[in-house]
Amino acid sequence: MSSSRKKRGPGKAAYGIPKVSRFPRSFATLLVIVAMMATMTALVVPIVRSAGSYRSPRADESPGTVQTPSGPLTPLDRDFVKRVRLAGLWEIPAGRMAVAKGGSPEVRTAGRHLIDGHTELDRAVLDTAATLGLDVPGEPSAQQKAWLEQLDDAQGEEFDRLFANILRNAHGQVFALVAQVRAGTQNSTVRDLATMANSTVLDHMTVLEDTRLVKFGDLSGPPTGSSSPTTAPVPGATQR
């Protein structure tokens, strides 16, 4: 070996290339573990996020019977809850009209019963809808609005007659639905509402009949072939 060859300096390899220090084996193993953990996290996090974004469907998003904590909820049950809400939306204003311009004490008394009964029932139906995850109407139906217009336009004896017959006919229709739901529902929340609605509707039918203006021969019978009340012509009402 030639004595003229220079000794390699510390940290120098042949040809002047710096020598790369080796990592300890334990440190390299740690890096591998960290990399594996990062890979697993990247795979698991999307799954967890997806699971977290899942929600139980609302009861009114299903066309058939759905299970709830208070029992099975059928399409008839859902229809009933919405119709109870609709009843209050137009019968409370009708009751106020009766109190304001009713021509007899009996008509004004019936109006107060409508206001009190449906105010309480409306609170119950909103609680029921929230419990069961149901959307309920926020305004009367087109038919109900037409009835309110008739009552608003009428005065004196005509108002009393229309009020007694329109409201009694409507209550007779919904009473059949209340009885059907109360007898057959397997949902305890709906059953409680139907029990309350049964008492309220029966009271209203009674005070309307007490006006002695109801034409019983012209009342529409219970709905047939359908679970929902119909919108039959109202006895004594002027056709528009």
C-alpha positions as CSV (number, residue, x, y, z in Angstrom):
1,M,0.0,0.0,0.0
2,S,1.4,3.3,-1.0
3,S,2.5,5.5,1.8
4,S,1.4,8.6,-0.2
5,R,-2.3,7.6,0.0
6,K,-4.0,9.9,2.5
7,K,-5.9,8.4,5.4
8,R,-9.6,8.8,5.3
9,G,-10.8,11.5,7.6
10,P,-13.5,10.7,10.1
11,G,-16.9,10.4,8.5
12,K,-15.5,10.1,5.0
13,A,-15.9,7.2,2.6
14,A,-13.9,6.5,-0.5
15,Y,-13.9,9.3,-3.1
16,G,-14.9,11.9,-0.6
17,I,-18.6,10.8,-0.3
18,P,-19.9,11.4,3.2
19,K,-20.5,8.2,5.2
20,V,-24.2,7.7,6.1
21,S,-24.7,6.8,9.7
22,R,-26.9,3.8,10.3
23,F,-30.1,4.3,12.4
24,P,-30.4,1.9,15.3
25,R,-32.5,-1.1,14.4
26,S,-35.0,-0.3,17.2
27,F,-35.7,3.2,15.7
28,A,-36.3,1.7,12.3
29,T,-38.8,-0.7,13.7
30,L,-40.6,2.2,15.4
31,L,-40.9,4.0,12.1
32,V,-42.5,0.9,10.6
33,I,-45.1,0.7,13.4
34,V,-45.9,4.3,13.1
35,A,-46.5,4.0,9.4
36,M,-48.7,1.0,9.9
37,M,-50.8,2.9,12.5
38,A,-51.2,5.8,10.1
39,T,-52.4,3.5,7.4
40,M,-55.0,1.9,9.7
41,T,-56.3,5.3,10.8
42,A,-56.8,6.4,7.3
43,L,-58.9,3.3,6.6
44,V,-61.0,3.4,9.8
45,V,-61.8,7.1,10.1
46,P,-64.0,7.3,7.0
47,I,-66.0,4.3,8.3
48,V,-66.5,5.9,11.7
49,R,-67.6,9.2,10.1
50,S,-70.0,7.3,7.9
51,A,-71.5,5.5,10.9
52,G,-71.8,8.8,12.7
53,S,-73.7,10.4,9.9
54,Y,-76.4,7.6,9.9
55,R,-79.7,8.5,11.3
56,S,-82.9,6.5,11.8
57,P,-85.5,7.5,9.1
58,R,-88.4,9.7,10.2
59,A,-91.6,7.9,10.6
60,D,-93.3,9.9,7.8
61,E,-90.5,9.0,5.4
62,S,-91.8,5.4,5.2
63,P,-94.9,4.5,3.2
64,G,-95.7,1.5,5.4
65,T,-95.7,0.5,9.1
66,V,-92.6,1.5,11.0
67,Q,-91.5,0.5,14.5
68,T,-91.3,3.2,17.2
69,P,-90.5,3.0,20.9
70,S,-94.3,3.2,21.6
71,G,-95.2,0.4,19.1
72,P,-95.9,0.0,15.4
73,L,-97.0,3.1,13.6
74,T,-99.2,2.4,10.6
75,P,-100.2,4.7,7.7
76,L,-103.7,5.1,9.3
77,D,-102.0,6.2,12.6
78,R,-100.0,8.8,10.7
79,D,-103.1,10.0,8.8
80,F,-105.0,10.3,12.1
81,V,-102.4,12.5,13.7
82,K,-102.3,14.9,10.7
83,R,-106.1,15.1,10.6
84,V,-106.3,15.9,14.3
85,R,-103.9,18.8,13.6
86,L,-105.9,19.9,10.6
87,A,-109.1,19.9,12.7
88,G,-107.7,22.4,15.2
89,L,-106.3,24.7,12.5
90,W,-109.8,25.6,11.2
91,E,-112.1,24.8,14.1
92,I,-110.4,27.2,16.5
93,P,-111.0,30.2,14.1
94,A,-114.6,28.9,13.5
95,G,-115.1,28.9,17.3
96,R,-113.9,32.4,17.6
97,M,-116.4,33.5,14.9
98,A,-119.2,31.8,16.8
99,V,-118.2,33.6,20.0
100,A,-118.0,37.0,18.2
101,K,-121.2,36.9,16.1
102,G,-123.3,33.9,17.2
103,G,-126.9,34.9,17.5
104,S,-127.8,32.6,20.4
105,P,-126.2,31.6,23.7
106,E,-126.0,28.0,22.5
107,V,-124.0,28.9,19.4
108,R,-121.6,31.0,21.5
109,T,-121.2,28.2,24.0
110,A,-120.4,25.8,21.2
111,G,-117.8,28.3,19.9
112,R,-116.1,28.4,23.3
113,H,-116.0,24.6,23.5
114,L,-114.4,24.5,20.1
115,I,-111.7,27.0,21.1
116,D,-110.9,25.3,24.5
117,G,-111.1,21.7,23.3
118,H,-108.9,22.2,20.2
119,T,-106.4,24.4,21.9
120,E,-105.7,21.6,24.4
121,L,-105.9,18.9,21.7
122,D,-103.5,20.9,19.4
123,R,-100.9,20.9,22.1
124,A,-101.2,17.2,22.5
125,V,-101.0,16.5,18.8
126,L,-97.9,18.6,18.4
127,D,-96.3,16.6,21.2
128,T,-97.4,13.4,19.6
129,A,-95.9,14.4,16.2
130,A,-92.6,15.4,17.8
131,T,-92.4,12.1,19.7
132,L,-93.2,10.0,16.6
133,G,-91.1,12.1,14.2
134,L,-94.0,13.2,12.1
135,D,-94.5,16.4,10.1
136,V,-98.0,17.9,10.5
137,P,-99.8,20.6,8.5
138,G,-99.3,24.3,9.3
139,E,-102.5,25.6,7.7
140,P,-106.0,24.3,7.0
141,S,-106.9,22.3,3.9
142,A,-108.5,24.0,0.9
143,Q,-111.9,22.6,1.9
144,Q,-111.5,23.9,5.4
145,K,-110.5,27.3,4.2
146,A,-113.7,27.3,2.0
147,W,-115.8,26.5,5.1
148,L,-114.2,29.4,7.0
149,E,-114.9,31.7,4.1
150,Q,-118.6,30.7,4.2
151,L,-118.8,31.3,7.9
152,D,-117.0,34.6,7.6
153,D,-119.4,35.9,4.9
154,A,-122.5,34.8,6.8
155,Q,-124.4,36.9,9.3
156,G,-127.2,36.4,11.8
157,E,-129.4,33.3,11.5
158,E,-127.6,32.2,8.4
159,F,-124.3,32.1,10.3
160,D,-125.8,30.2,13.2
161,R,-127.3,27.6,10.8
162,L,-124.1,27.2,8.8
163,F,-121.9,27.0,11.9
164,A,-124.0,24.3,13.5
165,N,-124.3,22.1,10.4
166,I,-120.8,22.5,8.9
167,L,-119.1,21.8,12.2
168,R,-121.5,19.0,13.2
169,N,-121.0,17.3,9.9
170,A,-117.2,17.6,10.1
171,H,-117.1,16.2,13.6
172,G,-119.3,13.3,12.6
173,Q,-116.8,12.4,9.9
174,V,-113.7,12.6,12.1
175,F,-115.5,10.8,14.9
176,A,-115.6,7.7,12.8
177,L,-111.9,7.9,12.2
178,V,-111.1,8.5,15.9
179,A,-113.1,5.4,16.8
180,Q,-111.4,3.3,14.2
181,V,-107.9,4.3,15.3
182,R,-108.7,4.1,19.0
183,A,-110.0,0.5,18.5
184,G,-107.2,-0.8,16.3
185,T,-103.9,1.1,16.9
186,Q,-101.0,-0.8,18.5
187,N,-99.1,2.4,19.2
188,S,-99.6,3.6,22.8
189,T,-98.8,7.3,21.9
190,V,-101.4,7.3,19.1
191,R,-103.8,5.5,21.4
192,D,-103.5,8.2,24.1
193,L,-104.1,10.9,21.5
194,A,-107.1,9.0,20.1
195,T,-108.6,8.7,23.6
196,M,-108.3,12.5,24.1
197,A,-109.6,13.2,20.7
198,N,-112.6,10.9,21.3
199,S,-113.7,12.9,24.4
200,T,-113.1,16.2,22.6
201,V,-115.0,15.4,19.5
202,L,-117.9,13.9,21.4
203,D,-118.2,17.0,23.5
204,H,-118.2,19.2,20.4
205,M,-120.9,17.1,18.7
206,T,-123.0,17.4,21.8
207,V,-122.8,21.2,22.2
208,L,-123.4,21.7,18.4
209,E,-126.5,19.5,18.7
210,D,-127.6,21.6,21.7
211,T,-128.0,24.6,19.3
212,R,-131.1,22.7,17.9
213,L,-130.1,23.8,14.4
214,V,-128.5,20.6,13.2
215,K,-130.4,18.9,10.3
216,F,-129.7,15.3,11.2
217,G,-131.3,13.9,8.1
218,D,-128.8,15.8,5.9
219,L,-125.7,14.7,7.8
220,S,-123.1,12.7,5.8
221,G,-122.7,9.1,7.1
222,P,-119.4,7.6,8.2
223,P,-116.9,7.2,5.4
224,T,-117.0,3.9,3.6
225,G,-114.2,2.3,1.6
226,S,-111.6,4.6,3.0
227,S,-109.9,5.1,6.3
228,S,-110.1,8.9,6.0
229,P,-113.1,11.2,6.4
230,T,-114.6,12.5,3.2
231,T,-115.4,16.0,2.2
232,A,-119.1,15.4,1.5
233,P,-121.5,18.4,0.9
234,V,-122.3,20.2,4.1
235,P,-126.0,20.1,5.1
236,G,-127.5,23.6,5.0
237,A,-124.5,25.1,3.3
238,T,-124.8,27.3,0.3
239,Q,-122.9,25.9,-2.7
240,R,-120.4,28.3,-4.1
